[in-house]
Amino acid sequence: MTSGPIVTDKGDSDGCAWGDFNNDGLLDLYVCNWTTTDWLYRNRGNGAFERVTNAGLGELNAVSVGCAWAISTTTGGLTSSLPDAAAGGMPCIATG
């Protein structure tokens, strides 16, 4: 991959996690940033990714230092856990 938002977006990225947030069978990417908002990229399935800004997960404004995906026992969907360094390392939970 040499072009597109995953390559060209610039930030102080500290971690990332792959997970299928929209249940389309393709791995999507969540990127944690220290000084800018976090980013969620949807896998379009053709070798390209697009930045998602309206899924309730992308654009989280926290001092994120890492993230992980897990299956929610409540909804059955993916849940993202994002440790927020500004909150003393307490996790911010976002459910997709």
Summary of the structure (lengths in Angstrom):
residues: 96
radius of gyration: 12.8
end to end distance: 26.4
largest distance: 39.6
contacts: 277
relative contact order: 0.21
helix: 7%
strand: 42%
